[in-house]
Amino acid sequence: MITVSLPDGSERELPAGSTALDLAASIGSGLKKAAVAATVNGTDTDLTTQIEQGDVVAIITSDTDAGRHVIRHSTAHVLAQAVTQLYPGAKFSIGPAIENGFYYDFDLPDGQTFTEDDLGTIEKRMKEIVKANQPFTRTEHSMAEAKELFADQPYKVEIIERVESAGADALDAGEVAGDVISAYRNTDEFVDMCVGPHVPSTGKLPWFKLQKVAGAHWRGNESAKMLQRLYGTAWESKQALADHLAQLEEAAKRDHRKLANELDLISFPQELGGGLAVWHPKGAIIRKLMEDYSRLRHETGGYEFVYTPHLANGKLFETSGHLQWYADGMYPPMEMDNGTYYMKPMNCPMHCLIFKSRQRSYRELPLRLFELGNVYRYERAGTLHGLLRIRGFTQDDSHIYCTKEQLADEIASLLDFVLSVLRAFGFEDFTFNLSTKDPEKYVGSDEIWAEATAALQAALESHGLEYQVKDGDAAFYGPKIDIDVRDAIGRSWQLSTIQADFQLPERFELEYVGADNERHRPIMLHRALFGSIERFFGVLIEHYAGDFPTWLAPLQVRVLPVAETHEAHAEQVVAELRSAGVRVDWVKADVGLGKRIRTAKMEKLPYVLVVGDDDVAANTVGVNLRHDMVARNDDGTSGADVERDVPLATFIERFRAEVDDAATAALSA
């Protein structure tokens, strides 16, 4: 017999030679059914792995993020198997699990390409493989053996050779780990290279759906061969798959690119080039409201406003390290008569110059600098996605310079600030991730890393916030907190970040004079609330489905005269509303009232006020709320619950109270 430990600290006795699946079965039939893989002594592995005396074992179940990752990666293998059966001679490259799904890239023979019509055929073959309940069998090979095994798969051989020459990167991580090459075989005819783990057999993978076809250059290199990429999704149950597909359907309706066009908010003219947007008047109103709110919060929050140019001499980015670590994300240089210039990808180097412009005293710290700064980053054409992945954008960027003793209080204050801004715009469901030091790649002393990490951790815990620790996931210059928000349909978006930085103060030789009259190095905190105005706006559009709250709506009220004889009164109503600070327009009675109300509903206007004979006589309005708008007869009659004969002064008072209450809530969120 052997004894193994479980995650809760308890122990379990099993016969020698038992596997992780045997352990799951000994705990209960439900766990055995849900199990897809295991973690043994901190390493994810197959359920068929034999466990040994003293092992610490956790069972990975299908309804967890780790379990879904195993399901999706295993389904990607089934996809590759189906494609090679349907397209003899097809070459396959990599097929990783990704958020909510998976993909696999293929090089089809004779220049063939997939079409959307092919997805059904491939899916059918995948279901046959699943129904056959083929076992995933793992084998391990030397480099030479692996190259022989995959001799007819050039992309796999290239990966092996890259590992041999120590040139492997993140793209290879799911394929090869270490000097031993592992492979998984479903049948005698199909084998794939992978580090695993995988589900025990294909029968564990019934709930999947192929979604789309795309092109993808090998290894993301635009000069490399274009491969055929198939995307899919896979889940642990029929209901989970159905829920996800329903969410995707709703997400398609909320796509900010579609809604921005329909609501006349922004556009991406081809003449500008990819990844660059222009803001139309209605979108610009919302942007102004966002920026005004941000400025007010920073003004009352102890921040100093600064402005910096859009480009700088390359020497600045050599000092900051961007040309060393971030050049691929920067636009090409511009050669001028007095040097080489770059569009700025970040605001932080210029903020460091402001700090360094004169001698600083400890009495000035913390120094909080704020800028709505335009930055420019080169994103590959295939990665651009409306406002969510864009090449020119505006960051609500703050950099706080403080002493080591001030660090904990500043981080706690920043966390309050971030959450209050996110709540002001309607987000209430947050996820927090704490990224810690990579033991191999970091600058600064172990002591300051420990203090900064502890300060971030203490801020999260003092707020009673649950968080995940991402060990080794911090940038080389300091630990960070990433804050994700969950939108109205349950999707998660990474928006706000609080990051400590020990590198830039060192590289720019920033100093302040302490109370001891000695020179000291400040600690720098990077902090973005929106992240970028553009990305945050895109998320807002999708969160609200374009149905913005009244205070944020670009047009809050539309006045509709029932007939031409009521137009003069409609103009008077509009004038009174504008003088009360309402964003309002009116539409002439040149088409039927019902059609004009339907148009207002399509434009997602918060209020439509209808004026007819009685309203002209009594200076009243008929109030239609956006979700109660229905088609009406041309005389304004309908069976809907429309509030009629509302004195205009009463409507204005109620409207102002609604907007003012929202503003008060936003400022105190």
C-alpha positions, -999 to 999 in steps of 0.1 A, spaced: 0 0 0 10 36 -5 -2 68 12 -8 101 -7 -19 135 4 -49 155 -9 -51 193 -12 -71 196 20 -42 180 39 -59 146 44 -43 113 34 -55 84 15 -42 48 13 -41 30 -21 -26 -2 -35 9 3 -49 7 9 -87 -25 29 -84 -31 58 -109 -46 92 -103 -78 79 -118 -78 51 -92 -75 78 -65 -104 97 -79 -125 65 -80 -116 57 -44 -130 92 -33 -163 88 -52 -179 79 -84 -189 115 -90 -153 126 -89 -142 98 -111 -167 108 -137 -158 145 -135 -120 139 -135 -100 149 -167 -65 151 -153 -45 154 -121 -18 175 -105 9 155 -88 34 173 -67 26 206 -85 28 192 -120 -3 186 -142 -4 151 -156 -27 125 -171 -51 105 -150 -32 73 -161 -1 85 -143 10 61 -116 12 78 -82 39 70 -56 43 70 -19 41 105 -4 28 122 -35 6 152 -31 -23 147 -56 -52 170 -67 -78 158 -92 -86 183 -120 -123 182 -128 -140 192 -160 -159 221 -145 -128 241 -135 -107 264 -157 -78 239 -155 -102 211 -165 -116 231 -194 -81 238 -206 -74 200 -208 -107 194 -226 -101 221 -252 -65 211 -259 -76 174 -262 -104 185 -286 -78 203 -307 -60 170 -311 -93 154 -323 -97 183 -348 -62 176 -362 -70 139 -364 -102 146 -383 -85 171 -407 -57 146 -416 -83 120 -423 -104 142 -445 -74 159 -462 -47 133 -468 -13 149 -468 -23 178 -446 4 192 -423 -5 204 -388 15 229 -368 2 240 -333 -33 237 -317 -34 253 -282 -63 258 -259 -72 295 -257 -98 315 -237 -132 297 -241 -119 275 -269 -90 262 -291 -76 265 -326 -54 244 -349 -33 257 -378 -30 235 -410 -11 235 -442 -34 218 -467 -21 200 -497 -23 215 -532 -31 250 -520 -65 239 -506 -83 262 -482 -111 257 -457 -145 274 -462 -172 278 -436 -191 251 -454 -164 226 -445 -169 230 -407 -199 207 -406 -181 179 -424 -151 182 -401 -173 184 -370 -191 152 -382 -158 133 -384 -147 147 -350 -180 133 -335 -172 99 -350 -138 100 -333 -154 110 -300 -179 82 -303 -151 57 -309 -138 65 -274 -102 62 -285 -77 63 -256 -50 90 -255 -18 71 -251 14 90 -240 49 81 -252 82 98 -246 111 102 -271 145 115 -275 150 144 -299 163 121 -327 134 97 -322 109 125 -322 122 139 -355 119 105 -370 84 100 -356 72 133 -371 94 132 -402 63 139 -424 52 169 -403 77 197 -410 62 222 -385 67 197 -357 102 190 -368 110 227 -368 97 230 -332 119 201 -322 150 217 -338 142 250 -322 142 233 -288 174 215 -297 191 248 -304 177 265 -273 156 288 -295 121 277 -282 97 304 -272 61 308 -258 46 294 -290 64 261 -284 55 258 -247 25 236 -252 44 213 -276 77 206 -259 90 209 -224 126 200 -216 148 175 -235 122 147 -237 96 149 -264 62 136 -254 36 125 -279 0 114 -277 -14 87 -299 -52 82 -305 -49 54 -331 -21 37 -350 -27 63 -377 -26 95 -357 0 109 -333 6 144 -321 34 161 -302 23 177 -269 34 181 -233 -2 172 -222 -20 164 -201 -50 150 -220 -83 134 -211 -81 96 -208 -101 90 -240 -119 109 -268 -152 98 -253 -148 126 -227 -151 153 -254 -187 153 -267 -195 190 -262 -177 211 -288 -185 233 -317 -163 245 -346 -168 282 -351 -148 298 -379 -121 297 -405 -92 321 -406 -58 326 -421 -27 327 -398 9 331 -407 32 305 -393 45 317 -359 28 351 -365 55 361 -390 40 380 -419 67 368 -442 61 332 -434 36 309 -451 -1 315 -446 -17 286 -428 -54 277 -424 -67 281 -389 -99 265 -375 -113 279 -343 -136 259 -320 -150 259 -285 -154 229 -261 -170 225 -227 -177 201 -199 -214 197 -205 -242 202 -230 -256 230 -209 -222 248 -206 -218 246 -243 -253 259 -250 -248 288 -225 -216 298 -241 -231 297 -276 -260 318 -264 -235 343 -249 -217 345 -282 -250 352 -300 -257 380 -275 -221 393 -279 -225 395 -316 -255 417 -311 -235 439 -288 -204 440 -310 -191 476 -305 -180 479 -341 -216 472 -353 -232 494 -327 -208 522 -331 -217 523 -368 -255 520 -362 -254 547 -335 -230 570 -354 -204 570 -327 -171 563 -344 -157 549 -376 -124 535 -390 -119 551 -424 -97 530 -447 -80 562 -457 -65 565 -422 -50 531 -422 -57 501 -399 -63 505 -362 -70 543 -362 -104 557 -354 -123 590 -358 -148 600 -333 -181 613 -346 -201 640 -327 -222 616 -307 -192 594 -297 -172 625 -289 -199 636 -265 -195 604 -245 -157 607 -247 -158 642 -234 -180 631 -205 -155 603 -197 -126 627 -198 -143 654 -178 -152 629 -152 -116 616 -151 -102 651 -149 -125 660 -120 -117 629 -101 -80 635 -105 -83 672 -96 -100 663 -64 -77 634 -57 -45 652 -53 -30 648 -88 -10 673 -108 -19 677 -145 8 674 -171 11 673 -209 38 656 -230 45 655 -268 35 627 -291 71 619 -302 106 620 -287 142 615 -296 152 579 -297 177 585 -269 148 589 -244 136 554 -253 171 540 -250 172 554 -215 138 540 -206 146 506 -222 117 506 -246 141 503 -276 156 473 -259 125 455 -248 96 470 -267 109 480 -302 86 455 -320 56 474 -305 68 508 -316 64 526 -349 95 529 -371 119 557 -365 118 591 -383 152 604 -392 155 641 -386 184 665 -390 190 665 -353 184 628 -345 161 598 -347 126 602 -334 98 578 -324 61 581 -317 58 574 -280 43 541 -270 42 551 -233 39 583 -213 61 572 -184 95 582 -197 83 618 -202 68 619 -167 102 608 -154 117 638 -171 92 661 -154 102 646 -120 139 651 -129 135 686 -141 146 700 -107 157 689 -73 129 672 -54 123 671 -16 107 643 4 81 670 13 68 669 -23 62 632 -21 40 615 -30 40 634 -64 11 622 -85 13 631 -122 -18 627 -145 -21 629 -182 -47 620 -208 -18 611 -231 -20 599 -267 3 569 -275 10 549 -306 18 512 -307 22 490 -337 -2 461 -336 -1 435 -364 -30 439 -388 -44 404 -379 -46 414 -342 -66 447 -347 -101 446 -333 -121 478 -334 -115 499 -303 -103 469 -283 -70 465 -301 -60 497 -318 -28 515 -329 -34 550 -316 -51 556 -283 -54 578 -252 -44 565 -218 -57 580 -185 -22 577 -173 -9 584 -138 25 579 -123 30 583 -86 65 589 -71 67 580 -35 90 569 -7 93 533 4 74 543 36 45 558 16 41 528 -7 15 508 12 -8 538 17 -5 549 -19 -14 514 -32 -44 512 -9 -56 546 -20 -51 537 -57 -72 506 -52 -101 527 -38 -97 551 -67 -98 524 -94 -128 506 -80 -148 538 -75 -142 548 -112 -152 514 -125 -183 514 -103 -192 549 -116 -195 535 -151 -217 505 -140 -193 477 -133 -197 458 -100 -182 424 -106 -144 424 -103 -116 398 -105 -82 406 -90 -48 391 -100 -16 397 -82 15 391 -103 47 383 -85 84 383 -94 99 361 -121 129 346 -102 150 349 -134 140 382 -149 138 412 -126 155 444 -116 158 458 -81 166 442 -48 148 412 -33 139 434 -3 121 461 -23 103 434 -44 91 418 -12 79 451 3 61 461 -29 44 427 -33 34 427 4 20 463 0 -1 452 -30 -12 421 -12 -21 441 20 -42 465 0 -62 437 -15 -67 420 18 -76 451 37 -104 457 12 -116 421 18 -110 412 -19 -104 377 -31 -75 374 -56 -54 350 -76 -16 350 -73 1 347 -107 36 335 -96 64 348 -118 40 368 -140 51 403 -132 71 424 -156 108 426 -148 104 461 -132 79 453 -105 48 434 -92 13 445 -102 -24 441 -96 -46 436 -127 -83 443 -123 -107 425 -146 -144 435 -148 -173 413 -158 -198 428 -181 -236 425 -184 -234 391 -202 -207 376 -180 -175 383 -201 -143 393 -184 -123 424 -195 -89 434 -182 -90 472 -178 -72 486 -148 -37 481 -136 -16 491 -105 21 484 -110 52 491 -90 83 501 -109 119 500 -96 135 501 -130 126 536 -145 137 556 -114 170 537 -116 174 542 -154 165 579 -152 186 584 -120 156 599 -102 163 613 -67 148 632 -39 164 647 -8 152 630 23 147 643 58 183 631 65 195 655 38 207 624 18 197 615 -17 172 586 -22 156 568 -51 118 571 -52 95 542 -60 73 547 -91 37 534 -94 20 531 -128 -17 534 -127 -44 534 -154 -81 535 -145 -98 532 -179 -67 516 -194 -73 536 -225 -102 558 -234 -108 538 -266 -108 503 -252 -129 514 -222 -154 530 -245 -156 498 -266 -162 478 -235 -189 503 -224 -207 500 -257 -208 462 -254 -217 463 -216 -247 485 -222 -254 472 -257 -253 509 -268 -282 516 -243 -262 541 -222 -275 554 -189 -292 588 -193 -262 607 -179 -239 592 -204 -262 591 -235 -250 614 -263 -286 624 -270 -309 622 -239 -342 635 -252 -360 638 -285 -391 659 -289 -417 648 -315 -446 670 -326 -477 649 -336 -484 671 -366 -469 701 -384 -492 725 -363 -473 714 -332 -438 721 -345 -435 756 -331 -444 743 -296 -418 715 -300 -391 741 -307 -401 760 -275 -399 727 -255 -364 721 -270 -353 756 -260 -364 751 -224 -348 717 -222 -315 730 -236 -314 759 -211 -318 732 -184 -287 714 -196 -305 686 -215 -289 671 -247 -320 673 -269 -332 675 -305 -365 673 -323 -377 659 -356 -403 675 -379 -436 658 -385 -429 650 -421 -434 613 -416 -458 594 -393 -453 596 -355 -451 558 -352 -421 557 -376 -403 585 -358 -408 567 -325 -394 535 -339 -364 554 -352 -358 569 -317 -360 534 -302 -334 522 -328 -312 551 -317 -316 539 -280 -327 574 -268 -336 575 -230 -366 597 -235 -390 607 -263 -414 636 -256 -445 637 -278 -465 670 -280 -500 674 -295 -530 697 -292 -535 694 -254 -497 698 -247 -496 730 -267 -525 744 -247 -511 733 -213 -474 733 -219 -472 696 -211 -456 666 -228 -462 629 -233 -433 610 -218 -421 578 -235 -393 559 -217 -369 541 -240 -380 506 -231 -417 515 -233 -416 530 -268 -440 513 -292 -453 521 -326 -481 546 -324 -509 559 -346 -502 592 -362 -524 610 -337 -502 597 -309 -527 572 -295 -518 537 -285 -525 511 -257 -491 516 -241 -486 530 -207 -473 564 -218 -473 591 -192 -494 619 -206 -501 655 -197 -468 659 -177 -460 695 -171 -427 704 -189 -414 719 -156 -421 686 -138 -403 666 -164 -373 688 -163 -372 686 -125 -374 648 -126 -348 646 -154 -323 668 -136 -328 648 -104 -320 615 -123 -289 629 -139 -277 647 -107 -282 616 -87 -261 596 -112 -234 623 -110 -234 622 -72 -233 584 -72 -204 585 -97 -183 609 -76 -189 589 -44 -188 554 -59 
